């Protein structure tokens, strides 16, 4: 079970504390068991500092605390604090990857049959889409809707989300797209064929939790080949 420790203290010497933590990170490289750390200052009280440290389990946290470097840095940390730091130990019982969930909802939404649903809850108004196959980027929600409508007119499709990795304000989604052609696509008459295409999309999220930018990689040439569009070129 994921374990999180909250460490709170008061200090007027935050810069020294920051340098101390940098030194500890360097000294424990390859030995520390923490998977994620976050340090914040109270907006209403800059002397109030909170560190959040995540571990794979309570046992791994205890291994980390027994490192000689950890014990040394703790005593140096005490000298920089006003009073004794407080520790809160938490077993994580719920952990929601909200950005990843939003990205997944985006793929589900654009594949839904019927009229394309509003995207304002998912995309920023000035959303910027980087597509290496297109002649130019797609910028703005209206332009993005037009691009999606082109795909939706040409295919009845769905996505299988195979992997998602979230880090900071980015979510990387590896997907498998399956579609049945139902109208002309890029000059290719309707074939009625079922086709598949693998791809990856990296989304950047803004401060409001909406997707502000996207980078795509997908095999459109492979898709055209499945539709028979390359047969004439090969003959």
C-alpha positions in Angstrom: 0.0 0.0 0.0 1.3 3.4 -0.9 2.5 5.4 2.1 2.8 9.2 2.4 4.5 11.2 5.1 3.7 14.8 5.8 6.5 16.8 7.4 5.6 20.3 8.7 7.9 22.8 10.3 8.5 26.5 10.7 11.6 28.2 9.5 13.1 31.5 8.6 16.0 29.8 6.8 14.2 28.1 3.9 17.1 28.7 1.4 19.5 26.8 3.7 16.9 24.1 4.1 16.5 23.8 0.4 20.3 23.4 -0.1 20.4 20.8 2.7 17.7 18.8 0.9 19.7 19.0 -2.4 22.7 17.6 -0.6 20.7 14.8 0.9 19.3 13.9 -2.5 22.8 13.7 -4.0 24.2 11.7 -1.1 21.3 9.1 -1.2 21.3 8.6 -4.9 20.5 5.0 -5.6 19.7 4.3 -2.0 16.6 6.3 -1.1 13.2 4.7 -1.5 11.0 7.7 -1.9 9.2 7.8 -5.2 7.9 11.4 -5.1 8.6 14.5 -3.0 6.8 17.9 -2.9 7.7 20.9 -0.8 5.3 23.8 -0.3 5.1 27.1 1.5 1.9 28.2 3.2 0.5 31.2 1.1 -0.6 32.9 4.3 2.5 32.1 6.4 5.7 31.8 4.4 7.5 30.4 7.5 5.2 27.4 7.5 6.8 24.7 5.2 5.2 21.4 4.4 7.0 18.5 2.7 5.0 15.6 1.2 7.0 12.4 0.6 5.6 9.3 -1.1 6.8 5.8 -0.7 5.7 2.5 -2.3 4.9 1.2 1.3 5.4 1.9 5.0 8.2 -0.7 5.0 10.1 1.2 2.3 9.6 4.4 4.2 11.2 2.9 7.3 14.1 1.6 5.2 14.6 5.2 3.9 14.5 6.6 7.5 17.3 4.1 8.6 19.7 5.4 6.0 22.7 7.1 7.8 22.4 10.1 5.5 18.7 10.5 6.5 19.5 10.5 10.2 22.3 13.1 9.6 20.2 15.4 7.5 17.3 15.2 10.1 19.6 16.6 12.8 20.8 19.3 10.5 17.2 20.1 9.6 16.3 20.5 13.3 18.8 23.3 13.6 17.1 25.3 10.8 13.6 24.9 12.3 11.8 26.9 14.9 10.5 24.2 17.2 10.3 20.5 16.4 8.9 19.4 13.0 5.7 17.3 13.1 5.2 14.1 11.1 1.9 12.7 9.9 2.0 9.1 8.5 -0.7 8.3 6.0 -1.7 5.0 4.3 -3.1 6.1 0.9 -6.6 4.7 0.5 -7.6 6.7 -2.6 -5.4 8.1 -5.3 -7.0 9.7 -8.4 -5.0 10.5 -11.5 -7.3 13.3 -12.5 -5.3 14.4 -15.6 -5.1 10.9 -16.9 -8.8 10.4 -16.3 -9.6 13.6 -18.3 -7.4 12.4 -21.2 -9.3 9.1 -21.2 -12.6 10.9 -21.2 -11.4 12.9 -24.2 -10.8 9.7 -26.3 -14.1 8.3 -25.1 -16.0 11.5 -26.0 -14.7 11.9 -29.5 -15.5 8.3 -30.3 -19.1 8.5 -29.1 -21.8 8.0 -31.8 -24.1 10.8 -32.7 -23.4 14.5 -32.5 -20.0 15.4 -31.1 -20.5 16.4 -27.5 -19.2 19.8 -26.2 -15.5 19.7 -25.5 -15.3 22.8 -23.3 -15.0 20.7 -20.2 -12.0 18.9 -21.6 -10.2 21.4 -23.9 -8.9 24.9 -23.3 -10.4 27.5 -25.7 -7.0 28.1 -27.3 -6.1 24.4 -27.5 -3.0 23.8 -29.7 -2.8 20.5 -31.5 0.6 19.4 -33.0 0.0 16.8 -35.8 3.1 15.9 -37.8 0.9 14.7 -40.7 -1.0 17.9 -41.1 0.4 20.8 -43.0 -0.1 23.1 -40.0 -1.1 22.9 -36.4 -4.7 23.0 -35.3 -5.2 25.9 -33.0 -8.4 26.7 -31.1 -11.4 24.6 -30.0 -13.5 25.4 -33.1 -10.7 24.3 -35.4 -10.2 21.1 -33.3 -13.9 20.3 -33.6 -13.7 20.6 -37.4 -10.7 18.3 -37.5 -12.5 15.7 -35.3 -15.7 16.0 -37.3 -13.7 15.1 -40.5 -12.6 11.8 -38.9 -16.0 11.1 -37.4 -17.7 11.6 -40.8 -15.2 9.2 -42.5 -15.1 6.5 -39.8 -17.2 4.8 -37.1 -14.3 4.3 -34.6 -13.3 3.6 -31.1 -10.2 3.7 -29.0 -8.6 1.1 -26.8 -6.3 2.8 -24.2 -3.3 0.5 -23.8 -1.1 2.7 -21.5 -1.2 6.0 -19.7 1.7 7.7 -18.0 1.2 11.0 -16.0 3.9 13.3 -14.9 3.4 16.9 -13.8 1.1 18.6 -16.2 1.6 16.0 -19.0 -0.2 12.8 -19.7 1.0 10.3 -22.3 -1.6 8.0 -23.7 -0.8 5.0 -26.0 -3.9 4.0 -27.9 -5.2 1.6 -30.5 -7.8 3.0 -32.9 -10.2 0.7 -34.7 -12.5 2.2 -37.3 -14.9 1.2 -40.1 -14.8 3.5 -43.1 -18.2 5.0 -43.9 -17.4 7.9 -46.1 -14.7 9.4 -48.3 -11.4 10.0 -46.5 -8.5 12.1 -47.9 -9.7 11.3 -51.4 -10.2 7.6 -50.8 -13.8 6.5 -51.6 -15.7 4.6 -49.0 -14.4 1.1 -48.8 -16.5 -0.1 -45.8 -13.3 -1.7 -44.5 -12.4 -2.2 -40.9 -9.0 -0.7 -40.2 -6.7 -0.2 -37.2 -4.1 2.3 -36.3 -1.7 2.6 -33.3 -0.7 5.9 -31.9 0.5 8.0 -29.0 -0.7 11.4 -27.7 1.0 13.6 -25.1 -1.4 16.2 -23.6 -0.3 19.2 -21.6 -2.8 20.4 -19.0 -3.4 24.0 -17.9 -3.9 25.3 -14.4 -7.6 24.8 -14.7 -7.2 21.1 -15.5 -8.1 21.3 -19.2 -6.0 20.0 -22.0 -4.1 23.0 -23.5 -1.8 21.3 -26.0 -1.4 18.0 -27.7 1.4 16.2 -29.6 0.4 13.2 -31.8 2.3 10.3 -33.4 0.3 7.8 -35.4 0.6 5.7 -38.6 -1.6 7.4 -41.1 0.4 5.8 -44.0 -0.4 2.4 -42.6 -4.1 3.4 -42.4 -4.1 4.5 -46.1 -2.4 1.3 -47.0 -5.2 -0.7 -45.3 -7.8 1.3 -47.3 -6.0 0.4 -50.5 -5.0 4.0 -51.2 -1.3 3.1 -51.9 -2.0 0.2 -54.3 -1.9 2.5 -57.4 1.4 3.9 -56.3 2.9 0.4 -56.0 1.8 -0.7 -59.4 
